[in-house]
């Protein structure tokens, strides 16, 4: 069922067309150089969409499929039926740029993500330390309150004993 609910939600929200990434990737086999075709099908589809400049509202990217509004896949048909040199001229530079940004950005994001995760772990440890400190303080306050209550009970018993002895 992986992705099934998301797919149903996308279809019902106006993205009835869907094509698997692998199918799109295979359509361009032989039309684009190997350096581009070595990209994973998912990365390839994201790069093609970015390179061609499709408006974000016209498509949604799922886990393994591209969802698009009615007529939204026309750009794929145009690219598929265009001359190989024309397709290469139109998408090679943007695809290679996208790929480079993804690789470089991934390294930077990976470093940034690790740094932020360390920060989050530090915050988590600090929160746990604060909870332990608050728990100790609450337990100490409870012991003081219970001791005070016990003293009051002892005083009440003493007062009752004195009242009984006098009267």
Order of alpha helices (4+ residues) and beta strands (2+ residues): alpha-beta-alpha-alpha-alpha-beta-beta-alpha-alpha
